[in-house]
Amino acid sequence: MAEILVQRAASPDEFTRLTAITWITEFVKLGGDQLVPHYADILGAILPCISDKEDKIRVVARETNEELRGIQAAPGVGFDVGAILSVARRHLSSEWEATRIEALHWISTLLNSHWEGVLSFLSDVFETLLKALSDPSDEVVLLVLEVHARIAEDEKHFHQLIVYLVQNFRDDNSLLEKRGALIIRRLCVLLDAERVYRKLSTILQGEPELDFASIMVQALNLILLTSSELATLRDLLKKTLFDADAKDLFLSIYASWCHSPMAIISLCLLAQTYHHASTVIQALVEEDINVKFLVQLDKLIHLLETPTFAYLRLQLLEPGRYIWLLKALYGLLMLLPQQSVAFKILRTRLKTVPPYSFSGEQFKRLSPGKAFTEVNHVGGSQIAEDGDGDTRNGHNGINFASLLKDFVRVQEQHRAHSKMQSQVRCSSSSSKDIQRPEEASGALAVPDTNKPPSRTSSRRSPGQLQL
């Protein structure tokens, strides 16, 4: 009887579908555990009806679905976890959002009640779950992330999840742009932000596509600085100079953040390693300061005015103690075009710094000889950073000179990559511009001297460097 009703539930006739679904509902209510062997077949009939165009059928199908899910069945009494997973996996590809959502609810239910049974069939469904992260529905994506978070309690599957995410973001830039923040923030809530960022950083260190690595790091950095879900991670990073766990996290993130100069500067300001931030700024060369860099710098200047960096603004009340902070901010100011809004914002902020005079001891700390020694002394791992220079109450133990070398090395790779891309573009464009002799002679026509000179030819339009 159950098999017949399941077949009739897929009938093109509305009345037949409604009658079959209604009978199935009654069977589930009355039969209970006796219908366990038919769970997969019944579920396969119910899930499409949840998205039926007829309201009555949708209501009955949802009622049946809840009844079926509420029955607690133990494995070994005819309850086939693999068959139910197969049905749920198949309907994850449904064109109807409601059906995909209910399929995910079933997978989540199975993970909660039959964890070991699901793991034994995980290879059959894991790939489909990964692809579902690109679903057009935000609700579906959030549910998929919850399922993945449950599976990712196992380290092996956690690694597979993060690797697939990075690969997906690389292959589909629009996914990173539209859904990247949603996915990363939700994973940080479900799986611990520090764990997620450490794993992402480790993967991005070896990323062969340098352009993507830079874009991905910039996205992760912006999420780190702005998301409420990562407030705990930001608080930990602020303790970098005197807390061992914070220092370890800083070093872990720093390695991949080297792909973006602005991300490194932001990380240093967040971690209060102002001396190193100033050194990184001065290590930038002409090729680094391009339009993309200035756009990122513009974002950072605006972020400095948010509550995230309130502690940094308050430290400006003690300019004698936070000399390297001032130097770093003035360094950023000098990189900004004077006509930009960001320049005016930062200049206005720096004008509010109290005009305290520096003591002779503080000028000693900023003397050129000492600064050069601190920046270039690779062997010494104990380097006094920022603050009041008193390291008695904390260990910083970070070889900032070595970190600077890593940053410079990665940036050199990016510059070499950019030059190679420019050469390829120039060679391809020059091949397209080869003209026939008569076209070339026509192109050498004498310009009209009576025509007034164009303004764009005499001066650069301010819109060409729009932040």
N, C-alpha and C positions, 0 to 999 in steps of 0.2 A: 504493500500500500504506500509506504514512504517513497519508494522509487517512482511510482506513478505520479504522486503529487509533485515531486521534484521536477519531473518532466513537464507537467502541466503549468508549473510556475513560470516557465519560459515561453509560454504560448503567446502568439501575437495578439490574441483576443483578450481584451481588457477584463471582461467578466470571468473568463476562464482563469486568468492570472489571479484575480482577486479571490475567487473561490478556492483555488489551490493554496494560496498563502494563508487564507483564513483556516482551512483545514490543518495545515502544517502547524499553525499557532496552537490550535486545540490539541493536536497530537503531542506537541512539546510540553504543554501544561500538564496533560494527563499521563504521558508516557515517562517523562523524566529520564532517569538513568537507563531505561530500557531502549532509548533511542541513541545511546552513545555510539554504537557501531555506525549509525547513519549521520553522525555530526557533520562530517566533511561534505556529504551530498546536500544536506539541508542548508548548510552555510553557503554552498555554491549557488543555491536557488535564492536565498534571502538577500545576499549582498547586491545583486543587480536590481532587485525590487526596491531597495532603499532609495534609489535614484529614479524610480519610475515616474513617468509624467503625470500619472493619476495620484491625487492626494490620498485617497482611501488606501490604495495599495502601499504607498510609502508609510503611512501610519501603522498598518498591520505588520509590515515587514520590520519596522523598527521595534515594535512590541515583541515580535518573535525573536529578533536578534538579542534583545535584552534578556528574555526568558532563557534562551539557549546559553548565553554567556554566564548566567547566574547559576547554572547547574554545575556543581563541583564533581568532576569525574577524576578518578585516580588512574594513572597509567597501568596498563596490564589487564584492564577489564573491558577491552575493546576500544579504548580511547586511542586513536591514532594521531599522535602529534604531527608526524610527518605529513599526513594527508591534509590536515587542517592548515598547516603552514603552506602547503602547496596551493591550496585554494586562496588563502590570503595573498600569497605572492602573485598569483595570476591576476587578482583584482586590483593590485597596486598599479597595474597598467590601464585600468579602466579610464574611459574618457570623462566619467562623472566624479566630481570632487567628493561628494558624500560617500560614495562607494569606497574610494581610496582611503578616506578617513576611517571608516569602519573596519576596513582590512587592517589598518595600522593598529587600531584598538585591539583587534584580536591577537595580533602578534605581541603586543604589549602584555595582554592578559596571559598568554602562554608563557612569556618570559617570567612573569611573576609567580605562576603556579607550577610550571613544568620547566624550570631553568635548564636542568641537565638534559632533558629530552630535546629542547630547542637547540642547544649547543651541538648535539649530535647531527642535526640536520641544517646547521647554520650555513654550510657551504652552498646549499641549494638556494638560499634566500638572501645571502649577504650582498651579492652583486646587485640585486634588484633594489635593495635598501639603499645602497650607495647612489645608484642612479636617481632614486627618488628625491635626493637632495636638490635636484634641479627642477623639481615640480613647480609649475606656475603658481600654485596656491601657497600662501604663507602658512596657513594652518596645517597643511600637509607637511611642509618642511619642518615646522616646530615639532610635530608628532614624530616625524622620522628621526629628528635629533634626540628625542627622548628615548626612542627605541635603541638608537646607536649608543646612547650614554649607558643604557642598561647592559648592552653587549660589551661595551668598552671597559667594563670592570676587569675584563681579561686584558692584560698588557699587549698581547699579540694583536687582538682586534682593535685596540686603541691605536696602535701604530698604523695598522692598515687604514683605519678611518682617516687619520690626519694626512697620511701620504696620498690617499685618494682625493681628499679635499684640495690639497695643494695642486695636484695634477689637474683636477677639474677647474680650479681657478686659472691655471696656466692655459688650458685649452679654450676656456670661455671667459674672456675678460669681462663681458657683460654680467656674468654671474658674480664675479668679485665686486663689481661696481654696484649692482642692485641688491645682492643678497649677502655679500661678504660680511658686513657688520652684523646683520641678523644672525647668521650662522655662528660666527666667532663668539659673539656675546652670549648666545644661548649655550654653546658648548662650555664656555667659562663658568656659567652657573651650574651646569649639570656635572661637569667633570673636574672642577677646580681650575681656576684661572692660571695659577702658576704651572700646573702640569701641562696645560694646553700650550702656553707660551713657550715653555722650555722645549717641548716637542717640535713646535713650529720653527723655532729658532734653529734647532739641530738640523732639521730637514732643509731649511733655506740656506744654511752654510754651504752645502754642496750643490746648490741649484746651478745648473749649467747655463740657463738662460738669464743673463745678467739684467736685461731690461725688466723681465718679469720679477726677478728677485727684488729689484729696487721698488717697483710698484707695490708688491706684496708687503714689503717692510714698511713702506709709507702708510699703507692701509692699516696694518697692525699697530703702528705707532699712534695713528690718529685714534683708533679704538682704545688703546691704552690710556691716552690722555683725556678722553672725553666720556667714556662709558661708566655709568654708576656701578655696573657689575664688576668693574675692575678696580674699585676704590681701595680694596684691601691690598691688591698688588702694588698700587701706587704708594700706599703707606709703607709697605715693606721696602720698596726701592729707595725711599727717602732716608732709610737707615743704612745705606750702602757703606758709609765711612766708618761705622762702628758696630755693625752687626754681621756675623759670619754668614747667616742665611741670606741676608740681603746682598752681601758682596757676591756670593755664589750666583744668585739670580742675575745680578748686574752683569757679571762676566759671561753668563750663559746667553743673555740677550744681546750683549754687545757684539759678539762674533758675527751675527747675521745682520744686525743694524748697521754694520759698516757699509752695506750696499747703498745706504742713503745718508749723505752728509747731514741733512736736516734732522733725520731720525736720531742720529748720534748726538747732535747738539741738544735735541729735546730730551733724550735719555739722560744726558749729563746734567741738564738743568733740573730734571726731576729727581735725580740721585744726589743733587747738591755737590757734584764734583765740578765746581765752577772753574778751577784752575785748568782742568783738562778740557772743559768746554771752550775756554779762551784759546788754548793751544790748538784745538781742532779748527777753530775759526781761522786762525792765522796760518794753518797748514793748507787752506784751500787755495787753489790756483785758478787762473783765468777760465779754464775750460769747465770748472765745477760751477761757476756762477753764471748759469744760463737761465732761461725763462722758467723752466720747470723748478729750478732751485728757488728762484724768487717767489714763485707761487706758493711753494711749501713754506718759505720764510714768512710770507704774508699771513698764512694760516697760523703759524707759531706765534707771531706778534699778537694776533687777536686772542689766541689761547692764553697768553700771559696775563690777560685782563680778566680771566675767568676764575671762579673759586678754586679750581685745581691748583693754581699757582699763587694763591693768596699768601702762603708762607714765604714765597720768594719776594713778593712785593713788600712784605713786612721786614724782611731782612735788609731792604734798602734803607731802612731807618738807621742802620748801623753801617754806614759806608766804610768806616775805618776797619771794621771786622770782616766785611765781605768785599774786599777790594777786587778779587778775581771775578766776582759776580758782576760788579760794575764794568770791569774791563771786557767781559764777555758780551754784556748788553751793548756797550758802546761799539764793540766789534761788529755786532749784528746791525747796528744803526748805520755804520759806515758802508755796509754792503747794500743797503736799500737805496733805491732811487729817491731823491729828495721830494719829487712830486707825488710819491705814493702815499696812500692813506696810512699804511703801516709805519712809514717813516715818521709821520706826524704823531701817531699814537705813541710810539716808543720814545720819541723826543720829548713829548709832553710828560710822559711818566718819569723820565730821567731828570726833568727839570724840577720835579717834586722832591728829589733826594736832598736831605738836609746838608747844607754846606759845611760839614764838620771838617776840621783840619786833621791831617794824618800825622801821627807821631813819627819820630825818627826811626823807631824800630819797625814800623809798618812800611816805611819807605825802603828800609833794608830788605824786607821780604820781597819787594817788587823790583829790586835792583836787577839790571840786565844780566849780570854775571850769574847771580843765583838762579834766576828764572831759566837761563840757558842750561845750567847744570841739572836742574830738576827735570827739565823736559827731555834731556838727552842722556840721562844716566840710566842705561838699560839694566845694569846689574843690580842696582839698589831697588829692592821691592818695597821698602818702607818710604813712601813719599808723602810728605805733609801736604794735604789738600785743603784749601779754603778755610772757612771758619776762622777761628782765632789762632790757628796753628798749634793748638794744644792737643796732642794725640795721646796724652796720658790715660784718658778715660775710654779710649777705643783703639781698635787696631784697624788700619785701613789696608795694609798688606797688599796693595794692588800695584802692579808694575805698569803705571800709566804710560811710560815711555814705550814699552812693548806694545801696549794697546794702540798707541799712536802709529807705530810702525805697521800694525795690522790694518788699521784704517787707511793709511796711505797706500799700502800694497793693493787693497781691494779697489780703491779709487783709481789707481793706475790701470787696473784691469778694465774698469768701466771706460776710462778715457781711450784706451787702446781699442776697445770694442766699438766705441762711438766713431773713432777715426776710420776703422775698417768699414763700418756701415756707410759713412759719408763717401768713402772712395767707391764703394759699390754703386751708390746712388749716382755719383758723378759720372762713372763709366757708363751706366745704363742710360742716363739722360743725354750724354754726349753722342752715343750711338743713334739716338732718336733724332738728334738735331742735325745730322749730316744732310746737307742740302744739295740739290742739283745745281750746276753752274749758273743756269739762268735764274734760279731762285735766289742763289747767293748774290748775283749781281743786282737783282731787284731789291735785296735786303740792304744794299749799300747806298740807297738813295739819299740825296742831300736833304737834311732836315729843313723845315720851313723856318727861316730866321725871323720872319715877321710875327710868328706865333709867340706869345709871352711864355716865359719859362714856367714850368709847373712847380707848385710849392713843394710837392712831394719829392721833387728832384733836388731841392736845395736844403731841405731840413727833414729830419726824421719825424714821422708822426708819433705823438705820444701813445697812440693806440697800439703801436708795435711792441710795446713792453707793458702789456696790461696785466695787472696782478689780480 
